[in-house]
Amino acid sequence: MLLATQLERVFILKDNGQEIRLNDPEPKWNVESVMNFYANMYPILTTAKVSAPQIKDDAIEYKFESVMGTKG
């Protein structure tokens, strides 16, 4: 019998060219709930968008990307 394993979720915050790796606080939460959880520490997440998930290194990777533009 073949058993399926659940892949770990990894969240990446992209801000000003930096990538911050965030752990999954609760696997049962949906992606928006995770983003709201981290918005307390990273206010930029209040206006971020979530990229489509990608499987990378045996994990499902979601990227939170700022939609705020820069003036100039």
C-alpha positions in Angstrom: 0.0 0.0 0.0 1.3 3.4 -1.0 0.9 6.2 1.6 0.8 9.9 0.7 2.8 12.3 2.8 1.6 15.8 3.4 4.2 18.4 2.2 5.3 21.1 4.6 4.1 24.6 3.7 6.7 27.3 3.6 5.9 31.0 3.3 8.3 33.5 1.7 7.9 37.2 2.3 9.4 39.2 -0.5 10.1 42.8 0.5 12.6 45.2 -1.1 14.5 42.4 -2.8 14.9 40.4 0.4 13.2 37.0 1.0 12.2 36.2 4.6 11.3 32.6 5.2 8.3 32.2 7.5 7.3 28.9 9.2 3.8 27.6 9.0 2.1 28.6 12.3 -0.8 26.2 11.9 -1.1 23.7 9.1 -4.9 23.7 9.3 -5.1 27.4 8.5 -5.7 28.7 5.0 -3.1 30.8 3.4 -4.9 34.1 4.1 -5.1 33.2 7.8 -1.3 32.7 7.8 -0.8 36.0 6.1 -3.0 37.7 8.6 -1.1 36.1 11.5 2.2 37.4 10.3 0.8 40.9 9.4 1.2 41.8 13.1 5.0 41.4 12.7 5.3 42.4 9.0 2.7 45.2 8.3 3.6 45.1 4.6 1.5 41.9 4.5 -1.7 43.9 4.9 -1.4 44.9 1.2 0.5 41.8 -0.1 -0.7 39.3 -2.7 0.0 35.6 -2.6 1.6 33.9 -5.6 0.5 30.5 -6.8 2.0 27.7 -4.8 5.1 25.9 -6.1 6.6 22.6 -4.9 10.3 23.1 -4.1 12.6 20.9 -2.0 9.7 18.6 -0.8 7.7 21.6 0.4 4.8 23.7 -0.9 6.2 27.3 -1.2 3.9 30.3 -1.1 5.3 33.8 -1.7 3.8 36.9 -0.2 4.7 39.8 -2.4 4.2 43.5 -1.7 1.9 45.3 -4.1 3.1 48.7 -2.9 4.9 50.6 -5.6 7.8 52.9 -5.1 7.7 56.6 -5.9 10.3 58.1 -8.0 
